Amino acid sequence: MAVFEAESWQIAKGKEKEHKKALRQWFKWVHDHRELFREWKSVRYFVKTVAGEESGRYFIIWEYDSLADYEAYKKRRADYKGPYEEYKKNDPYYMDLFIHSGMKVEFWQDMERDLWIE
């Protein structure tokens, strides 16, 4: 069963343009260095809109084949050593673009995937 890591945040006041540019750069960098992220089955980017609590909240959702794959990736990247030093330089998390006190991380597991409509 797949595991999804869902990280969410709101943009720091006045940082909207920098945020957009940084996320685009991050995705490009990751795409160009895909071999470093072999456990990532997919990565998707969303913003919560229209109605409900916390509209305007941004999400990135990583899909892994298993919790073991998630743990293997996090262990390898743990101290941002080697090629992950460059990754950290491209990670918007370290660019003061998010309201860090309101960031959230959740883990989801897919259910009844054979019933999904894709």
Buried (B, 14 or more C-beta within 10 A) or exposed (E): EBBBBBBBBBBBEEBEEBBEEBBEBBBEBBEEBEEBBEBBBEBEEEEBEEEEEEEEBBBBBBBBEBBEBBEBBEEBBEEBEEEBEEBEEBBBBEBEBBEEEEEEEEEEEEEEEEEEEE
